[in-house]
């Protein structure tokens, strides 16, 4: 069940990430990143998508393993991971000179991913 939980969490997170960075916040994200329309479209090249899917699965597998093996509720672990994500993204965005809006867009997606994977862990590994 571990691999199923990780795979489903990764798949749902990736699909919602595609929506997050296109329909929901795509134009703002593209503007804040300074990408032209051509550069933004190049992100969705098949090799990049495959690499992103693999990264998503590895991240989901790691977080699933952490949440599954904690001696406490996966929800507490998810909150701890979320706090880590918020402050790590803020720090990186500050040092990268990114606008607060871009930091919020990127952090928001990562928080959504943590919530999705924690939900997958809860549903499949309880």
C-alpha positions in Angstrom: 0.0 0.0 0.0 3.0 2.3 0.6 3.8 2.5 -3.2 0.1 3.0 -4.1 -0.3 5.8 -1.6 2.9 7.5 -2.9 1.9 7.0 -6.6 -1.6 8.3 -6.1 -0.3 11.3 -4.0 2.3 12.1 -6.7 -0.2 11.8 -9.6 -2.9 14.0 -7.9 -0.3 16.5 -6.8 1.3 16.7 -10.3 -2.1 17.1 -12.0 -3.1 19.9 -9.6 0.4 21.4 -10.0 -0.3 21.6 -13.8 -3.5 23.4 -13.1 -1.9 25.6 -10.5 0.9 26.8 -12.8 -1.4 27.2 -15.9 -5.1 28.0 -15.3 -4.9 29.3 -11.7 -1.7 31.2 -11.5 0.1 30.7 -14.8 0.1 34.2 -16.1 1.2 35.7 -12.8 3.9 33.0 -12.3 5.2 33.6 -15.9 5.3 37.3 -15.3 7.1 37.1 -12.0 9.6 34.6 -13.4 10.3 36.8 -16.4 9.4 34.1 -19.0 8.3 34.9 -22.5 5.4 32.9 -23.9 7.8 30.7 -25.8 9.9 30.0 -22.7 6.8 29.1 -20.7 5.6 26.7 -23.4 9.0 25.1 -23.5 8.5 24.0 -19.9 5.9 21.5 -21.0 8.2 19.6 -23.4 7.9 15.8 -22.9 11.4 15.3 -21.4 10.8 18.0 -18.8 7.4 16.6 -18.0 8.9 13.1 -17.5 11.6 14.5 -15.3 9.0 16.5 -13.3 6.8 13.4 -12.9 9.8 11.4 -11.6 10.7 14.1 -9.2 7.1 14.3 -8.0 7.0 10.6 -7.4 10.3 10.5 -5.5 9.2 13.4 -3.3 5.9 11.8 -2.6 7.6 8.5 -1.8 9.9 10.2 0.7 7.1 12.2 2.4 4.9 9.1 2.4 7.7 7.1 4.1 8.3 9.9 6.7 4.6 10.3 7.5 4.0 6.5 7.6 6.9 5.9 10.0 6.4 8.8 12.4 5.4 7.7 15.9 2.5 10.2 15.7 -0.4 11.1 13.5 0.4 11.7 9.8 -1.5 14.9 10.2 1.0 16.2 12.8 3.8 15.2 10.5 2.1 17.0 7.6 1.8 20.2 9.7 5.5 20.0 10.5 6.4 19.4 6.9 4.2 22.4 5.9 5.9 24.7 8.4 9.3 23.5 6.9 8.0 24.2 3.4 6.8 27.7 4.2 10.0 28.9 5.8 12.3 27.2 3.3 10.4 28.7 0.4 10.4 32.1 2.0 14.1 32.0 2.7 14.9 30.8 -0.8 12.6 33.4 -2.4 14.2 36.2 -0.3 17.8 35.2 -1.3 16.7 34.8 -4.9 15.2 38.3 -4.9 11.8 37.0 -5.8 8.6 39.0 -5.3 6.4 38.0 -2.4 3.6 37.1 -4.8 5.9 34.5 -6.5 6.9 33.1 -3.2 3.3 32.7 -2.3 2.4 31.0 -5.6 5.3 28.5 -5.3 4.8 27.9 -1.6 1.1 27.5 -2.0 1.6 24.7 -4.5 4.1 22.9 -2.2 1.7 23.2 0.7 -1.1 21.8 -1.5 1.3 18.9 -2.4 1.9 18.1 1.3 -1.8 18.1 2.0 -2.5 15.8 -0.9 0.2 13.3 0.0 -0.8 13.4 3.7 -4.4 12.7 2.6 -3.1 9.8 0.5 -1.2 8.4 3.4 -4.2 8.7 5.7 -6.5 7.0 3.2 -4.2 4.1 2.2 -2.1 3.5 5.2 -4.3 3.7 8.3 
